[in-house]
Amino acid sequence: MGRPRIYANPSECTKAWKLAHPERTRELNRESVRRWRERNPERDKASRAAQQESYGLTGHELLHLAREQEFRCAICRAEPETGRRLAVDHDHETGAVRGLLCRRCNMAIGAFGDDVDLLIAAAAYLYSRRVAS
C-alpha cells in the first residue's frame, strides 16, 4: 500500500472522502438535515408553508412527488446537498408544478429562461464539441 495522499487543504480531503464513501455520505447528509430540522422547527415549518402557498401543494402532495422521484433531482438524479431541499420546478406561465430539482439543475433551467429550444441548442452544442477521452 502506498503513502497516504496529503491534501493542500481540508476541503480537498473531505471531497475525496465523500467520493470514496457515497453511501456513508448520504447517511451523514440525511442525519445532518434531520438534526437541523429538529433544531429549527419554526424555520422548517415556515419554509414548508411558503412552498405550499406558492405552488398550491400540500405537504402530502409534495412528499408523494418526492417519493415518486426517489428523493432525487428529476434531471440529474442527485440527492439534494446537505441542509437543502429539492426545489419545486414549475412553469412560470401556468404555475403548473413539473417536478423537484436540485439547486444546480434548477438554476441551469432558470438561466435558460425555461426555453426548451435554447436548452436543446445548448445540448447540441456540447454534444457536437465533445472531446474523446
PyMOL commands that set and color helices and strands:
alter all, ss='L'
color gray80, all
select helices_A, chain A and resi 10-20+22-39+41-55+59-68+103-111+116-128
alter helices_A, ss='H'
color red, helices_A
select strands_A, chain A and resi 87-90+97-101
alter strands_A, ss='S'
color yellow, strands_A
deselect
rebuild
show_as cartoon
